[in-house]
């Protein structure tokens, strides 16, 4: 068995254990794509033709960091998958952070938590992608003037039905 197959199986098991999502990888577009000084991403298609990006790093990553990375990669995010067994992970952690700052507030709206959602720790991250902008995926490059350079050409746009 080639190394690529082992890497795909390891990624599938890691996604299953961290996010509880049963994914079968059919095509890896890019593996170990640098997206920061200490972060890497894997971009892949499932057997259901859904495009996912899996981002992990050695340093602390927040939801705002993941959103910025996904945007800089030239991708449009559809769903940020929460950790396994915690469907309201982003809302619960944001509410705890909000209450730490404002302990006396009784009524909290979703609009109050918008900023605090960006402060939620999210490493590793799994994001369902709806489209690749301009048909190019970018990777981090510290030598580039914009710190990002084209890595892979791949066209994808998810068309919603129903």
C-alpha positions, -999 to 999 in steps of 0.1 A, spaced: 0 0 0 14 34 -9 20 61 17 -9 82 3 -34 55 13 -20 53 48 -22 91 51 -59 91 39 -68 63 64 -51 82 92 -69 114 83 -103 96 81 -97 81 116 -86 114 130 -117 131 117 -139 103 130 -123 105 165 -122 144 167 -154 153 150 -176 122 148 -181 126 111 -180 94 90 -160 105 59 -146 84 31 -119 103 13 -121 97 -25 -95 123 -37 -69 143 -18 -65 176 -36 -36 188 -14 -20 172 16 2 190 41 -4 224 26 13 251 47 -12 277 59 9 293 86 42 292 103 32 261 123 -1 251 106 -9 227 78 -41 219 59 -54 189 39 -80 196 12 -100 166 0 -131 154 -17 -153 127 -1 -171 99 -19 -203 122 -17 -184 149 -37 -182 172 -7 -150 193 -3 -135 196 32 -104 213 45 -88 199 77 -65 224 94 -42 216 123 -13 234 139 12 232 167 1 266 181 -32 277 195 -58 284 168 -90 302 173 -122 302 152 -112 337 139 -78 323 128 -95 294 109 -119 318 92 -89 339 81 -69 309 69 -99 296 49 -104 330 33 -67 334 25 -67 300 9 -92 312 -16 -120 290 -2 -156 299 8 -166 281 41 -201 266 44 -200 248 78 -175 248 106 -178 213 121 -179 213 159 -160 187 180 -175 153 185 -204 152 210 -206 190 213 -231 203 186 -233 237 204 -196 240 211 -191 274 195 -221 289 212 -214 274 246 -177 285 248 -187 320 235 -213 323 262 -188 313 289 -163 338 276 -191 365 275 -202 357 310 -166 359 323 -164 395 310 -200 405 319 -210 383 349 -241 404 357 -258 402 324 -290 381 325 -303 383 289 -278 374 263 -286 376 225 -268 360 196 -257 394 185 -239 398 219 -219 366 212 -207 374 177 -173 387 188 -169 360 215 -174 332 189 -143 343 172 -123 337 204 -133 300 206 -103 276 205 -105 254 173 -75 232 167 -78 209 148 -105 223 125 -128 207 99 -146 230 75 -171 220 48 -163 242 17 -190 256 -6 -166 269 -34 -131 276 -44 -128 312 -56 -111 318 -89 -103 280 -92 -70 284 -73 -61 272 -38 -34 293 -21 -8 283 5 12 302 30 46 315 17 66 339 40 88 350 11 58 362 -10 48 399 -8 12 389 2 24 359 22 3 336 1 9 320 -33 -11 298 -56 -6 261 -49 -32 240 -67 -57 247 -95 -90 231 -88 -125 241 -97 -153 234 -72 -187 249 -65 -213 232 -44 -248 236 -57 -275 233 -31 -305 213 -38 -336 216 -17 
